[in-house]
Structures are given as C-alpha cells and as structure tokens.
Amino acid sequence: MKCSLCNNQDLSLLHQYVNKYNNKLYNRVYYLCSTCELIFLDKNLRLNLSEEKLRYSQHNNDINDKDYLKFLDKLLVHLIPKLCKTDFGLDYGCGPSVVLAKYLSKMGFKTHHYDPLFFSDTKIFEKKYNFITCTEVAEHFYHPFEEFKKINNLLKNNGYFGVMTKLYKNPQDFHAWYYHNDMTHVSFYTKNTINWIANKLNWKIIFLSAQVIIFQKQG
C-alpha cells in the first residue's frame, strides 16, 4: 500500500476499529505516512458511491443559516481582503446546497461551483479562476494530490486557494479524535502535510491555522 498523497510506502498502522453507520458495521483502518504525515483510511474500506452520496445529502447547510455563515466566515475573513470585486471564483466540492458560492455571489464575487456528485459540469475545467474555495472537502479526498493538482491547474498565477479542514496535531491522539467518526472522512492532514503540499505545488502559505489554510499560487 502507498500513501494516497505522496505515494510513499513507509507507512505505519495507526488505528483500527469498527464503526456503526446506518445499522451496518464497517471496519476502519488508518495508516500514517512517515513522509508527508497524511493519515488516511485503507482504500478498501471506503463507502460505496451511493452510501457516500446519501451521507452528503444529509447535510443541512443552508444560505439562511446564520450560524453556518459564521462558520464560513472563519475562512472568508482571511480570503476576502486578498480579492478584488472583479475576481472570478470557484467553490470546489460545493455539496448539494451550494451555500458558499451563493454567499460569495451575494458579496459581489462572481463564483461558480462544482461537485463531482451533485454538480459535475466539466465546463468549469475550461476556465481559470482568481480564487478557489474548498470548505469541508479535503478530508473527503480519496486521491488528495491529484485533487490539489487539478485545483492548481484551475487557478490563475497569483490566485488564492482557501481551504477549511481540521488539522490533527498528534497522531497518538487520533483514536480519540471525533473527526474520523464521519464515515466519509478519509484523509487527515497536519501543518507539516500542508507545507509538503505547498512545496510540491509551488504554493505560498498566506495563512495557516488549525482549521483554515490560505495558499497563493506563485506565478
């Protein structure tokens, strides 16, 4: 088995348990990569497509939910000051409710949206964007580096890529972390993982916290 981010084979078994979901039992086995520090679920234990789509359909995010908009503001407070009103954006992995793209559009930023399960129009790949957002999505990536390369190709030089995902601090505490209890969460990152990604793609890290990352593509 190889790391799903860097393809390194020097992996260690980190955690395994049985999770109950929709009255079914699922084995969960997670590996830690020694190179990039990604923690990832054994690829043979992922949900099937219909199970995954059902889980996403259960999300209750709504453009009129003030608490959810405050959550998104944790990213936008760092991203929006970097943008111009003429900038053209993409919300990558928008889910069924398209909240962030609508929110940005209401603020005056023209924003398209894409999701492989709900809004899979490939015409979005024919354009380049000044900014791309990816909120609560990176933890769902089966092939993280392929997804980040795809995003890099969509981003204009000097454009911004804003990410929201919870970063883990200590692998020894992973077993007690609630974040892997969501059956669709399969990839988990540290700040060192974020630095690895930035170095590989020639991205500058503009902001980095335990939940928010802002990259800038170097021209």
N, C-alpha and C positions, 0 to 999 in steps of 0.2 A: 504494500500500500504506500501511496505517496501523499504528501501534503497537498491539499486542494488549492493552496495559494502559491507555494514556491516549488512544488514538486520534489522537495527533499524527502528522502526515505528514512532519515534518522528520527523516528517517531517514538513516543512513549505512550503506553496506555494510561490514561489519566483517571477515567471514571466510567463506571458502568452500573446500570440499574434498570429496573422495569418501570415504565410509566403507563398509567391507565388513561386512555383517551377514548371518548365515545363508547364506553363499555368494552373496550378491547385493550389487551395488554401489548405493549411494544418494548422490545429490548432497545436500550440506548447505550451506545459505546462511544466514548470520546477519546480522541488522540491529541497529544500536544506535540507540535513541531519544534525541534531544537533550533532551527534556523530563523524562522520568522515569528515564532511564538503563537501562531494561529492554533486555536483549539477547534476541532471540527468533528462532526458526527460521522461515524462509519457510513460510507456511501451506500452500503447495502441495507441500511436501516431507515432510509428516508421514507416519508409518507409517499403514497402514490399521488398522481396528479389530482384525482377527484377529491381525495382527502385533504390535500393541501388547499385546493380552491374553496372547499367548504369552510375550512378554518378561516381563510381570509374574508369570506363572505359574512362571517360572524362579527367582524369588526364593526363597531358602531360609530365610527368617526363621522362628524357632520360639520359643515361650514358654519352652522349656527351654534355650535357647542363652544362657548367661550373658554371653558377650561382646556379644551383641546387646542384652540388657537393660542392660548398662553403657552402650552407645551411647544408648539411650533415656533413661537417667538424666541425660544431659547436658541434656536438656530438663526432666525431672521435678524435678531438684534446684532449679530456679528456679520451677517452676509449683506444685508441691505445697504449699509453705509459704503460698501465697495461698488455698488451698482449705479448705473445711470438709467433714467426713465426710458431711454431708447433701447436698453439692453433686452435681448431676446433669450428666454429661458426654457428649460425643460425640467419637469418633475419626473424622475426616472424611478419607476416602481410605485405608481400613484395609488394602487389598490382600486377597489370598486367605487369609492366615493369621491376621489379627485379633490380632496379638500385643499391641499397646499397650492395646487395650480390655480384654483379659484381664488384663494386668499391673496396670492401674489397678483393675480389679474385685477382684483379689487383695489390693490395698492397702486396700480398703474403699470405693472410689469407684465408685458405680453409673455405668457407662459404656456407652452404645450405640455402634454402629459403622455406617458407611456407606461404600460404594464403588460408583461408577457401573457398574463392570464385574462385580463379584463379589457385592455385597450392596446391591442397588438399591431396597430397600423405601422408597418415598416417604413412608411414615408418619413417618419421622424428621423430615420438614419440618413436621409438625403440632405440634411441641414447641419449647420454648425451653430453652436449656442454660446452666448456670452456667460451664461451661468447654468449650472445643473444642480438640482437638489435630489437628495436620496435619503429620505427620512424613514427610519424603522424598516430598512430594506436590506442593508449589508449583512445583517445576521441571517438572512434567508438565502444568501448566495450559495449555490452548490459549487460554482467554479469562480471564486472571488476574483482571481487575477484576470480571467477572461472578461468578466463584467467590468472591471476597472479599466482594462484596455479599451473596451468598447466605449466607455464613457470618455476616456481620453481622446478618442478619435472624433467624438461628437463635440468636444469643447474647443472653442477658439483659443489661439495663443493668448496668454494673459487672462484667460477666463477663469471663473471661480467654480469650485465644486464643493457644495455644502452637504455634509453627512451628519446624520444623527443615528447613533447606535451606542449601546452601553459597552464600555471597555472594562475588561476584568483586570484586576491588579495582581493577584497572587494565584497561580494555578492550584496551590494546595487548598484554597478555599472554594474551588469551583464546585465541588459536590454540594455545598450549602447555598449556592447562588441560585436565586429564583429564575434567572433569565433563561436557563436551558429547559425549564419546565414547559415552555411553549413548544409544542411538537414541531413547529415549522422553523424554529431557530436552530441553525446547523453550523454556523461559523461565528467564532468569537475572537475578538482582537484585543491586543494590549497597545499601549502607546508605542512600544517598540515595533509592533506589527505595522502600525500606521507609518512610522518612519521608514520601515522597509518598503512599503508600497510607494511612498513619496520618492524615495531614492531610485526605485526601478522605473518610475514613470516620469521622472524629472519634474515633479510637482513640489512647490514650496508650501510648507505648512504655515498658514497665516494665523490659525487659532487651533488650539488643541486642549480639550478638557475631557472629563470622564464620560461625556455623552455627546459632545459636539466637536466636529472637525471641519475646518475650512482649508481647502487646498487652493493653490493658484497654479495653473499650467504655465510653465516657463516657455517664453517664445524663443 
